[in-house]
Amino acid sequence: MENSKLDQTKIARVVSYCRVSSVRQVEEGFSIESQKKRIRATAKAQGWILSEEDIFVDEGVSGGVQLWSRPAGRKMLQRLNEGGITHIIAVNMDRLFRDVRNLLTTVDELRGLDIHLHLLEYNGAALDTKSAIGRFFLTVVGGIAELERGQASERVKNSVRHLKSEFKPFTGAIYGWDRVNGGIVPNWEEQMYIDLMKELHYDMGLSGFFIADVMNTMGRKGKLGGKWRSSTVLRTIRYEFHDEIDKFEKPVWWGGYLN
């Protein structure tokens, strides 16, 4: 009986972390349930103890938020500080970190708690963050992941830039523009009110709050039918894409709102 109790104390207790930030990630196989399934299977294969309350989940949370600042991340840190945990299991590094600085800062904290990372994207191999080589490997891998995200972001920006140049839809509904036959063209009536808002703000020095009240009093709705607010007024009049109307032939009546 004593040997049995001793063996139980040697069994590692672990926690796990899962995260999704968007519907797209769920569709690409990063759903919470798919992450949990892989993590439970790994813990079972290793003979580790992983209770349901030690599976921490953040849904709809960006990886750009530091791990301990996320709702479930904070709870996981509290659990780690209670002691007795030897590993954090996650499907891949992206679930935990967004950039190398975030990664290394967190790893330093985990080293102080004598806790290792166990990432399934490396065939379930634990990353020994105590050793210099382990830390180096983690830094290199994190740097590569950050580079890949940066390149992906650049591709998205280039794609959006191309769509803008071709006057193709590149985002949701835009006040001042309409979608027509697969492209986007100026909505000249809305552009007239953009001109009015610019005149009131830049030439007359009126605030976004005042202009929003003017638009609402006039019964003018936003693109999706909502009321105007200071933030939407300022965002609309500062949107550089509106300058592209100069590439379109203007209606014969066009001369801006106050002309």
C-alpha positions as CSV (number, residue, x, y, z in Angstrom):
1,M,0.0,0.0,0.0
2,E,2.8,2.4,0.9
3,N,4.6,1.6,-2.5
4,S,1.3,2.3,-4.3
5,K,1.0,5.7,-2.6
6,L,4.6,6.5,-3.4
7,D,4.1,5.7,-7.1
8,Q,1.1,8.0,-7.2
9,T,3.1,10.9,-5.9
10,K,5.6,10.4,-8.7
11,I,3.0,10.7,-11.5
12,A,3.3,14.0,-13.2
13,R,0.3,16.4,-12.9
14,V,-0.1,18.7,-16.0
15,V,-2.3,21.5,-17.3
16,S,-3.2,22.2,-20.8
17,Y,-4.1,25.3,-22.8
18,C,-6.4,25.7,-25.8
19,R,-7.3,28.8,-27.8
20,V,-9.1,29.8,-31.0
21,S,-9.4,33.4,-32.1
22,S,-11.7,33.1,-35.1
23,V,-14.3,30.9,-36.9
24,R,-11.7,30.4,-39.6
25,Q,-9.3,28.6,-37.2
26,V,-12.1,26.3,-36.2
27,E,-12.7,25.5,-39.9
28,E,-9.0,24.8,-40.4
29,G,-8.9,22.1,-37.7
30,F,-8.0,24.2,-34.6
31,S,-11.3,23.9,-32.9
32,I,-11.3,23.6,-29.1
33,E,-12.6,20.1,-29.2
34,S,-9.9,18.9,-31.6
35,Q,-7.2,20.5,-29.5
36,K,-8.6,18.9,-26.3
37,K,-8.8,15.5,-28.0
38,R,-5.1,15.5,-29.0
39,I,-4.1,16.8,-25.6
40,R,-6.0,14.2,-23.6
41,A,-4.6,11.4,-25.8
42,T,-1.0,12.7,-25.2
43,A,-1.5,12.9,-21.4
44,K,-3.0,9.4,-21.3
45,A,-0.1,8.0,-23.4
46,Q,2.4,9.6,-21.1
47,G,0.7,8.4,-18.0
48,W,0.2,12.0,-16.8
49,I,-2.7,13.3,-14.7
50,L,-4.8,15.8,-16.5
51,S,-8.1,16.7,-14.8
52,E,-10.9,18.5,-16.7
53,E,-10.5,21.6,-14.5
54,D,-6.9,21.8,-15.5
55,I,-7.8,22.3,-19.2
56,F,-7.8,26.0,-19.7
57,V,-9.7,27.4,-22.8
58,D,-9.7,30.9,-24.4
59,E,-12.2,31.4,-27.2
60,G,-12.2,34.4,-29.4
61,V,-9.0,35.7,-27.9
62,S,-6.2,37.0,-30.1
63,G,-2.7,35.5,-29.8
64,G,-1.4,39.1,-29.7
65,V,-2.7,39.3,-26.1
66,Q,0.0,38.2,-23.6
67,L,-0.7,34.7,-22.2
68,W,-1.2,35.7,-18.6
69,S,-3.5,38.6,-19.7
70,R,-6.0,36.3,-21.3
71,P,-9.0,35.2,-19.1
72,A,-8.1,31.5,-19.1
73,G,-4.4,32.4,-19.1
74,R,-4.8,34.2,-15.8
75,K,-6.6,31.2,-14.3
76,M,-3.9,28.9,-15.5
77,L,-1.2,31.0,-14.0
78,Q,-3.0,30.9,-10.6
79,R,-3.1,27.1,-10.9
80,L,0.6,26.9,-11.7
81,N,1.4,29.1,-8.7
82,E,-0.4,26.5,-6.5
83,G,2.4,24.1,-7.3
84,G,2.6,20.5,-8.3
85,I,2.4,21.0,-12.1
86,T,5.3,19.9,-14.2
87,H,4.2,20.5,-17.8
88,I,1.9,22.8,-19.9
89,I,0.5,20.9,-22.9
90,A,-0.6,22.8,-26.0
91,V,-1.2,21.7,-29.6
92,N,1.3,24.2,-31.0
93,M,3.2,27.3,-30.1
94,D,0.7,29.6,-31.8
95,R,-1.9,28.7,-29.3
96,L,0.3,30.2,-26.5
97,F,2.4,32.9,-28.1
98,R,2.3,35.4,-30.9
99,D,5.9,36.8,-30.9
100,V,9.3,35.8,-29.7
101,R,9.4,38.5,-26.9
102,N,6.1,37.2,-25.5
103,L,7.4,33.6,-25.7
104,L,10.8,34.3,-24.0
105,T,9.3,36.4,-21.2
106,T,6.8,33.6,-20.4
107,V,9.4,30.9,-20.6
108,D,11.5,32.8,-18.1
109,E,8.5,32.8,-15.7
110,L,7.9,29.1,-16.2
111,R,11.6,28.3,-15.5
112,G,11.2,29.8,-12.1
113,L,8.3,27.4,-11.5
114,D,10.2,24.4,-12.8
115,I,7.6,23.9,-15.5
116,H,8.2,22.6,-19.1
117,L,6.3,23.2,-22.3
118,H,5.0,20.2,-24.1
119,L,4.0,21.1,-27.7
120,L,2.4,18.5,-29.9
121,E,3.6,20.1,-33.1
122,Y,7.0,18.6,-32.3
123,N,5.7,15.0,-32.1
124,G,4.9,15.6,-28.5
125,A,8.5,16.3,-27.5
126,A,8.9,18.4,-24.4
127,L,11.0,21.5,-24.9
128,D,13.6,21.6,-22.1
129,T,13.5,25.3,-21.4
130,K,16.1,24.9,-18.6
131,S,19.0,24.1,-20.9
132,A,20.7,26.7,-23.1
133,I,20.2,24.5,-26.2
134,G,16.5,24.1,-25.4
135,R,16.1,27.9,-25.0
136,F,18.0,28.4,-28.3
137,F,15.8,26.0,-30.1
138,L,12.7,27.6,-28.7
139,T,13.9,31.1,-29.8
140,V,14.7,29.9,-33.4
141,V,11.4,28.1,-33.7
142,G,9.5,31.1,-32.3
143,G,11.4,33.4,-34.7
144,I,10.5,31.3,-37.7
145,A,6.8,31.2,-36.7
146,E,6.9,35.0,-36.3
147,L,8.5,35.4,-39.7
148,E,5.8,33.2,-41.3
149,R,3.0,35.3,-39.6
150,G,4.7,38.4,-40.9
151,Q,4.9,37.1,-44.4
152,A,1.3,36.0,-44.3
153,S,0.3,39.5,-43.1
154,E,2.3,41.1,-45.9
155,R,0.6,38.8,-48.5
156,V,-2.8,39.9,-47.1
157,K,-1.8,43.6,-47.3
158,N,-0.6,43.2,-50.8
159,S,-3.8,41.4,-51.8
160,V,-5.9,44.2,-50.3
161,R,-3.7,46.8,-52.0
162,H,-4.3,45.0,-55.4
163,L,-8.1,44.8,-54.8
164,K,-8.2,48.5,-54.0
165,S,-6.3,49.4,-57.1
166,E,-8.7,47.4,-59.2
167,F,-11.7,48.8,-57.3
168,K,-12.7,45.3,-56.2
169,P,-14.4,44.6,-52.8
170,F,-11.6,44.3,-50.2
171,T,-13.6,44.7,-47.0
172,G,-17.1,45.0,-45.7
173,A,-19.6,47.8,-46.5
174,I,-17.9,51.2,-46.8
175,Y,-19.8,54.5,-46.4
176,G,-19.4,56.4,-49.7
177,W,-19.1,53.3,-51.9
178,D,-21.4,50.7,-53.4
179,R,-20.8,47.2,-54.7
180,V,-21.8,47.0,-58.4
181,N,-21.2,44.1,-60.8
182,G,-18.4,42.7,-58.7
183,G,-16.6,46.0,-58.2
184,I,-17.0,49.1,-56.0
185,V,-18.0,52.5,-57.2
186,P,-18.7,55.8,-55.5
187,N,-22.1,56.4,-54.0
188,W,-22.2,60.1,-54.9
189,E,-24.9,61.0,-52.4
190,E,-23.0,59.5,-49.6
191,Q,-19.8,61.1,-50.9
192,M,-21.6,64.4,-50.8
193,Y,-22.2,64.0,-47.1
194,I,-18.6,62.9,-46.6
195,D,-17.7,66.2,-48.2
196,L,-20.1,68.0,-45.8
197,M,-18.5,66.3,-42.8
198,K,-15.0,67.2,-44.0
199,E,-16.1,70.9,-44.4
200,L,-17.6,71.0,-40.9
201,H,-14.5,69.4,-39.3
202,Y,-11.5,70.7,-41.2
203,D,-12.8,74.1,-42.3
204,M,-15.1,75.1,-39.5
205,G,-13.3,73.2,-36.7
206,L,-16.4,71.4,-35.4
207,S,-16.0,68.2,-33.3
208,G,-16.9,64.7,-34.3
209,F,-19.6,64.7,-31.6
210,F,-21.2,67.8,-33.1
211,I,-21.0,66.5,-36.7
212,A,-22.5,63.1,-35.6
213,D,-25.4,65.0,-34.1
214,V,-25.9,67.0,-37.3
215,M,-26.0,63.8,-39.4
216,N,-28.4,62.1,-37.0
217,T,-30.7,65.1,-36.9
218,M,-30.8,65.2,-40.7
219,G,-31.9,61.6,-40.6
220,R,-28.7,60.4,-42.4
221,K,-27.9,56.8,-41.6
222,G,-24.6,55.0,-41.6
223,K,-23.9,52.4,-44.3
224,L,-25.5,49.7,-42.3
225,G,-28.4,51.8,-41.1
226,G,-26.9,52.8,-37.7
227,K,-26.6,56.1,-36.0
228,W,-23.5,58.3,-36.4
229,R,-21.0,58.6,-33.6
230,S,-18.0,60.7,-33.2
231,S,-15.7,57.8,-33.9
232,T,-17.5,56.8,-37.1
233,V,-17.5,60.4,-38.3
234,L,-13.8,60.8,-37.8
235,R,-12.9,57.4,-39.2
236,T,-15.0,58.1,-42.3
237,I,-13.6,61.5,-43.1
238,R,-10.0,60.3,-42.5
239,Y,-10.3,57.3,-44.8
240,E,-7.8,57.9,-47.5
241,F,-9.6,55.6,-50.0
242,H,-12.2,58.3,-50.5
243,D,-9.6,60.2,-52.5
244,E,-10.0,57.6,-55.2
245,I,-13.3,59.2,-56.3
246,D,-11.1,61.5,-58.5
247,K,-10.6,58.5,-60.8
248,F,-14.3,58.3,-61.6
249,E,-16.4,60.6,-63.7
250,K,-18.4,62.8,-61.5
251,P,-22.2,63.4,-62.0
252,V,-23.0,66.7,-63.7
253,W,-24.5,68.0,-60.4
254,W,-21.5,67.1,-58.3
255,G,-19.7,70.0,-56.6
256,G,-19.6,68.9,-53.0
257,Y,-22.2,69.5,-50.4
258,L,-21.6,73.2,-49.9
259,N,-20.9,74.1,-53.5
